[in-house]
Amino acid sequence: MNWFARWRRERALHRHLIPQAEFDAAVAALPLLGGLTQDERDALREQASLLLAGKGFSAAGGADVSRSTQLAIALQACLLTLHLDENSYRGWSEIILYPDEFLRPREETDEAGVVHVYRDILAGESWHGGPLVLSVADVDASGQLEGFNVVLHEFAHKLDMLNGDANGFPPLHRGMKSADWARDFSTAYEDLCTRVDAGEDTVVDPYASTDPAEFFAVTTEMFFEVPDLLADTYPAVYTQMQRFYRQDPLARLGRPA
């Protein structure tokens, strides 16, 4: 980081650092953040403050863009990047909030060339180079160590998009092998798809079988929310995520595999 970037960072923190009492209360409301060391808590406070300063929050559909909702989003988003580049959420500037799930029109063309128009019901959405969209109701339900987390899911897509369209293959760190990532994720994804197609009840949300990008986002939710279930179901995926996020939620949360 050059001197100008450091100056801008320190200036932003001087103006926007989350007050300690407000930060502590927000962390206490999110069991997901349990077990962080003091150094990690300090880093999380700074990163979340910078995210709040750098992203605009907009309301849609009459949503209440409260300070507590903004804090919950920032803290959980920055848990993903706690040991990554602080600038990992670059290239976009807006977070749009709906009060609840929202409809998004879709078009698909089948093999016969027929265009099908339908509407998805979504809890969140990430656009490449564009805004990130979240349902406030689903943000409120996230972070409770129950396996569901729309914030982690959508921000994982943003990390995936750092090297292009979301495809389940984010830019890896030095020392990580692309071939190993592809092998471990492809094996697990294909196994899940086979089980879903067979009508089995699966530990991993069947939505993860939609495509590799959704598999990465859903397993990111599991990695932080229910790490024991991911490590037990797809241990190689858990290991790859340990290396990618540079964290070990199993150890941090005291959950044996």
N, C-alpha and C positions, 0 to 999 in steps of 0.2 A: 504494500500500500504506500503510495507516494505521499509527500507532505500535504498536498492539497486535499487528497482524499481523507487523510487523517484529520485535517482541520475541519472539513465538512462533517465528518462523523462526530467529532467532539462537539461541534457547534449544535448539531441536531440533538445529541444527548443532553447538552446543557439546557436546551429549550423544551425537550419532549420526554425526558426520562420519567417513566412511570413512578409515581410516589411509592415509597417502600410499603406503606401500609396497604395501599390499593393493590399492589403486586402480590403481597402475602395473602390477602383475602382471595384474590382470583386464583392463585395456586392452590389454596386450601379447598376451593370448590371443585377442583379437577383431580380426582384420584389418579388419573393418568400421569400426573406430574410428581407422584410420590417417589421418594428415594433419590431425588437429585442431590448431588453434593452441593456445598455452598458455592463453589466455583461455577458449577453448572447453573445454579439459580441466578447468580450474578450475570452470567453470560446470557441467559434466557431473558432476564429483565432488559438488558441492553438491546438484544436483537429484536425483541417484541416492540420496544420503544421505537426503534428505527423503522420497523415495518409499519407501525401506526402512523409515523411521521411521513412515510413515503407513499402510502397507498390511500386513495380516497374511498370512502364508504358511501354508497348510494342506496336509497330506499326504493323498492318497487312494490306495487300492490298494497301499499299502506303499511309496509313493515316498520317496526320500531327499531331504529338503528341506535340502540342504547350503548353507553360506555361499557357496560358489563359484557355485552355481546361482542363488541369490538375487542375487548381484552381477551375473552375466551378464544376468539379466532386467532389473534396474534400469538398468544402463548402456545397454542397447539400447533400452529403452522411453524413456529420457530423451534418447537421440539424436534421436528424433522431435520432442521438445518443446524442444530445445536453444535455439531462438530464438523459442519461443512462450511463452504464459502458463505459469508454473510450476504453476498450479492446473488445468492442462488435464485431469488425471486425477481430477477431483473427482466426488463423488456415488456412490462405491462404495469398498469397503475391503478386499476379500479376493482373494488369488491362490491358486487351488487347483492343486496339482501331482499329476499321475499319473506313474507310472514310464515309461509308453510310451503309444502310441495307445490311445484309450478308446472305448467304445461309448456312443452316445446314442440313445434311442428317439425316433422321429419319427412323426407322423401327417400325412397329406395327403388331402384330399378332391378327387376328380377331377370332371370336368364333369358326370358322371352322378350325383354325390352319393355315390359309393362311397368309404368311408374306407380308406385303405391304411396299414398299420402296418409300419414297417421300422426298422432300426438303422443309423445312420451310424458309420463309423470315423473318429475325429477326432484331429488333433494339437493342436488348441486350439479354444477357444470363448469368446465374449464375450457376456455377458447385459446387456441394457439396465438400468441401475440396480443390477445385481447383480455377482457375482464374474467374474473372468477365469480361465479354465481352460487349463492348458498341460501338454503331455507333456515330461517331463524329457529323454527321449531326443532329442526334436526341438529342445528348447532347446540341447542340446549340439551339435546339427548346424547351428545358426544362427550367423550372424556371420562366416562364412568367405569371403564374397564369391563364393558359388556360386549365388546367386539365390534360395535358400530361406531364409526366416526367419520362424518361427512367432511369435516375440516381436513383431517389427515388424507382422506381419499382424494379430494380435489387438489390439494397442494402437492400431493404425490404426482398427480398428472402434470403439474407445472414443472416439477423436477424432471419428469420424463421428457417434457417438451424442450428442454435446454439444448438438445441436439437435433431438433426437428419435430415432426408430428409424434404424438404419443404412440408408442409401440411396445412398451414394456422393457425398453432397453435404454435407460438413462446414461449419460456420460459417466463412465467408471473412473475410479481413482487410479493413480499410478500403483502398480503392483497387483491390481485386479486383472484377471484374464477374461477377455470377452468370450472365449470358447467355453470356459467354465460356467459363466453366467448363462449363456445360451443353452448349454446342456442341462443345467439344473432347473432353470425356469421352464424350458420346453418340456422336459420330462414330467414335471409336476402339472403343468397346464394340460398336457395331453391326458394325463391320468384323471384330472378333474373332469375334463370334457367327456371322457369315456364313462365315468361314473354318473354324471348328470344325464347323459344320453340314455343310460340304462335305467334311469328313474330312481337311483339310489339317493338316500338322505346323506348329504355330505357335510363335513365339519366346516369347510370353506363355503361361503355364500355362493350359490349357483350362478349368481350374476358375474362372478369372476370368469366364468367360461365364455363370456361374450366375445372377448378377444384378449390378446396378450397385454394390452394396455390396462384393461380392467382387472386382469389377474394381478398385475403389479400393484395397482391402487388398492385392491381389496386385501391382498396379503400384507401391504404396508399397514393397513388398519389393524390387522391381526397381530403383526409384529409388535406394535406398541400397546394394543389394548388387551390381547389375549395371547401373549408370546408362547405360553406353554402349549396351547392348541396348535399353533403353527409349527413349533419345533417338533411336536409329536407327529403331526400329519405329514409335513414336508420339511424334514430337518435340513436338507441341502439348501432349500430356499431361505430358511432362517439364517443359516451360516452366511449366505451371500448378502443378506440384508444387514447382518452384523458388520460385514466389511464395508458395505455401501454407506450406511448411516453412522458407522463408527460408534455404535452403541450396543448394549446387551440388556434389553428390558427384562429378560428372565432373571438375571442377577440383580438388577436395580430394584425390581418389584418383589424379589424374594420368592419367585415361583419356580419350583423344580420342573424340569422337562419331563 
